[in-house]
Amino acid sequence: MYKIIFAGTPDFATPTLQMLIDSGHEIRAVYTQPDRAAGRGRQIRQSPVKQLALQYGIQLHQPASLKGPEKAAVLQDLDVDLMVVVAYGLILPKKILEIPRLGCVNVHASILPRWRGAAPIQRAVMAGDRRTGVTIMQMELGLDTGPVLHQASCSIEPGETAVELHDRLSVLGAEALKEVLPLVLSAEQPREVQDHQAATYAEKLSKSEATLDWGESAIDLQRRVMALNSWPVAQTVVAGKMLRVWRAEARETETSLEPGTVLDNPRQLDVATEAGVLRLLEVQLPGGKRIAAESFLNANTIAGTKLG
């Protein structure tokens, strides 16, 4: 039985923590980010990883930073073999990386070196990648630059949203680490240096990316809509109101209408783009619920209206 520390924060990390708990190894402590205000009510919420750790009575640490000798001393006293990091959200200084006997390994949601950084799932969907996966990586100071211990790939299904892909990859990440964990713990797993020349960067998402530009092609707009589900959610303006677009589908339909113009179709919410037509499938008005576009059209006549 080995002694392990786990560091993670969001839902994506919980399947891996559950796998480690079930593995029979000793989970000495769980590190997760401090409780923060969230949602419309700005109520203080515990991270999903914290909730799972509390369920099993595991020792918790929630520092705002891991910098400083006192943070390293706490970790040193835990006397562990390995630290497993999944979407923790804090930078691990060199001193921290060196404390566990076998170092720190990370479960990252892409096939490195493609999509290093904060938003690999969303960037893969936005770029139209056909495949992605997870990488088990030995951590070093660089951002997702460490040697690869193991990878598992999967397809990105047509019409799949980032949140749907996120849920699949969170499970795949736990399975991939489970497969390779015995060799990692015995220090027998081979390491493969990444091809740094082939690296791409998955920049953090921003709200400014949510506004749909109808001067883009239908396929690029579809990818943006699906990538930004469930945050920050794609949006456009209709009749002076902000319309959130949760799902959409590119159509090869040709039209001479100006980009952004709603086609005359009583049952489908089709919008002209620079190349092709974007069919909005699920939308939401301010203060309303997410609804099928057909339901939206039943209550709103917008044929010929220009969006944006």
NULUM-655035 format. One line per field, with one value per residue (C-alpha): residue number from 1; x, y, z. Coordinates in steps of 0.2 Angstrom, whole numbers, plus 2048, in hexadecimal, padded with zeros to 3 digits. Last residue first. Example, Ala and Ser with C-alpha at 12.3 -4.5 7.8 and 13.67 -1.06 7.14 Angstrom:
2
num	[2  1];
px	[844  83E];
py	[7FB  7EA];
pz	[824  827];
//
This chain:
308
num	[308  307  306  305  304  303  302  301  300  299  298  297  296  295  294  293  292  291  290  289  288  287  286  285  284  283  282  281  280  279  278  277  276  275  274  273  272  271  270  269  268  267  266  265  264  263  262  261  260  259  258  257  256  255  254  253  252  251  250  249  248  247  246  245  244  243  242  241  240  239  238  237  236  235  234  233  232  231  230  229  228  227  226  225  224  223  222  221  220  219  218  217  216  215  214  213  212  211  210  209  208  207  206  205  204  203  202  201  200  199  198  197  196  195  194  193  192  191  190  189  188  187  186  185  184  183  182  181  180  179  178  177  176  175  174  173  172  171  170  169  168  167  166  165  164  163  162  161  160  159  158  157  156  155  154  153  152  151  150  149  148  147  146  145  144  143  142  141  140  139  138  137  136  135  134  133  132  131  130  129  128  127  126  125  124  123  122  121  120  119  118  117  116  115  114  113  112  111  110  109  108  107  106  105  104  103  102  101  100  99  98  97  96  95  94  93  92  91  90  89  88  87  86  85  84  83  82  81  80  79  78  77  76  75  74  73  72  71  70  69  68  67  66  65  64  63  62  61  60  59  58  57  56  55  54  53  52  51  50  49  48  47  46  45  44  43  42  41  40  39  38  37  36  35  34  33  32  31  30  29  28  27  26  25  24  23  22  21  20  19  18  17  16  15  14  13  12  11  10  9  8  7  6  5  4  3  2  1];
px	[77C  76D  765  752  74B  741  740  72E  730  725  724  735  73D  734  73C  74D  74C  74C  759  74F  74B  751  75B  756  75D  760  762  763  769  76C  77B  77A  789  798  798  789  776  76C  760  753  749  736  72F  73D  740  753  75A  767  778  782  779  76D  773  771  779  774  783  77D  787  77E  77B  77A  77A  776  773  768  76B  75C  75B  751  75D  76F  77C  783  78E  78F  79D  79D  793  794  7A1  7A9  798  794  7A6  7A6  795  79B  7AB  79F  793  7A2  7A6  79E  790  79C  795  798  79F  7B1  7B1  7AC  7BD  7C4  7D5  7E2  7E5  7F6  7FE  80D  815  826  826  826  823  830  82A  82A  82B  821  82C  82C  822  815  814  813  805  7FC  7FC  7EA  7E3  7E9  7E1  7D1  7D0  7D4  7C7  7BA  7BE  7BF  7AD  7A7  7B1  7AB  799  79E  7A7  798  797  78F  79A  7A3  7B4  7BE  7C7  7DA  7E3  7F5  802  812  815  824  820  81B  80A  80F  821  827  826  818  819  80B  7FB  7F3  7E1  7D7  7D4  7CE  7C4  7CB  7BF  7C9  7BB  7B9  7CC  7CC  7BE  7C6  7D8  7D2  7E0  7F0  7F8  7ED  7F8  808  7FF  7EF  7E3  7DA  7E9  7EB  7FA  808  813  823  827  82E  822  82B  833  823  820  831  82F  81F  80E  803  7F1  7E2  7E0  7DA  7E1  7F1  7F7  805  80F  819  814  81B  80D  81A  822  811  80F  821  81F  810  81B  829  81F  815  807  7F9  7E7  7EA  7DB  7E2  7D6  7D9  7CE  7BE  7B7  7A8  7B3  7BE  7B0  7A9  7BB  7BD  7AC  7B2  7A9  79D  79B  78B  78C  779  77B  787  798  7A1  7B1  7B8  7CB  7D3  7D6  7E3  7DF  7E9  7F1  7E7  7ED  7ED  7DE  7DA  7C8  7CE  7D9  7CB  7C0  7CD  7CE  7BB  7BB  7C7  7BC  7AF  7BA  7C9  7D8  7E7  7E9  7F6  7FC  804  807  800];
py	[8CA  8C3  8CA  8C7  8C0  8B3  8B8  8B3  8AE  8A3  893  898  895  884  87F  885  878  880  885  88F  8A1  8B0  8B6  8AC  89A  890  87E  878  887  882  88B  88D  88C  897  8A9  8A5  8A5  89F  891  890  881  87F  88F  890  8A1  8A3  8AD  8BA  8B9  8B9  8C2  8B7  8AF  89D  88C  87E  875  874  877  871  87B  878  884  894  8A2  8B0  8C2  8CD  8DC  8D3  8C5  8C7  8B8  8AC  89E  896  89C  88E  87E  87D  888  87B  876  888  88B  87B  880  891  88A  87E  88C  897  8A7  8B8  8B4  8B8  8AF  8B8  8AB  8AE  8BE  8B4  8AC  89A  897  894  882  883  878  86E  866  86D  867  855  84E  843  831  829  816  810  806  812  804  811  816  804  801  811  80E  806  810  820  81C  818  828  832  829  82D  840  83F  839  847  854  84E  851  862  867  863  854  857  84B  840  844  834  82C  82B  824  82A  824  829  839  844  855  865  868  879  878  875  862  856  844  842  837  83D  83D  83C  846  841  849  85B  868  877  87C  86A  868  87A  876  866  86D  87C  881  87D  870  86C  861  85B  851  847  851  852  851  845  84B  842  848  842  830  834  842  852  858  85F  869  871  875  87F  877  884  883  87E  86C  865  854  852  841  843  833  82A  835  83B  846  850  856  85D  868  86D  872  87E  885  888  894  892  885  892  896  887  87A  86B  85C  84C  83E  83A  830  83C  84B  846  845  856  85E  857  85E  86F  876  885  896  89E  8AB  8AA  8AA  89C  89B  8A1  898  88A  889  87E  86C  861  850  847  836  82C  81B  80E  802  807  80D  81D  81F  81C  828  836  832  833  843  84E  853  859  867  869  85D  858  846  841  82E  822  811  800];
pz	[758  74F  73F  73F  72F  738  74A  750  762  76D  762  75C  76D  76F  75E  765  773  784  791  79F  7A0  7AA  79A  78B  788  779  773  761  757  745  73E  72B  71F  71C  722  72D  72A  73A  73B  749  743  743  73C  72F  727  72A  738  732  73B  72A  71D  713  703  70A  707  713  719  72B  73B  74B  75B  76D  77D  774  780  77A  780  77D  771  764  764  76A  76A  776  779  78A  797  79C  799  78A  783  778  770  76B  765  75A  753  74E  746  73C  737  730  739  734  740  74F  75E  76F  77C  779  783  792  793  792  798  789  783  77D  76F  770  760  763  775  770  781  789  78C  79D  7A0  7AF  7BB  7CA  7D4  7D8  7C5  7C0  7CC  7C6  7B4  7B1  7C0  7B8  7A8  7B0  7BA  7AB  7A0  7AD  7AD  79A  798  7A3  79A  789  78F  796  786  77B  76F  75E  755  762  768  766  775  77A  789  78D  799  7A2  798  79D  7A3  799  7A0  7A5  7A9  7BB  7BA  7BC  7B6  7AA  7A8  798  793  783  773  762  753  757  751  759  764  76B  76E  776  782  788  78A  794  7A0  798  78C  77D  773  77B  782  77E  788  798  7A4  7B3  7BC  7C5  7D3  7DA  7DE  7EF  7F2  7F6  7E5  7DD  7ED  7ED  7DA  7DD  7D9  7D0  7D6  7CC  7D2  7C1  7C6  7D0  7D8  7E4  7E8  7F5  804  814  81A  824  813  80D  81D  81B  809  80E  81C  810  805  7F5  7F4  7F3  7F9  804  806  80F  813  81D  816  81F  810  80D  811  803  7F7  7FC  7FB  7E9  7E4  7EA  7F9  7F6  7FD  7F7  7E9  7E7  7D4  7D5  7DE  7ED  7F1  7FC  7FB  7EE  7F0  7F9  7FE  80C  810  804  808  7FA  7F9  7E7  7EB  7F2  7E3  7D7  7E1  7DF  7CC  7CA  7D4  7CA  7BC  7C9  7CE  7DB  7DA  7E5  7EB  7F7  7F7  803  7FB  800];
//
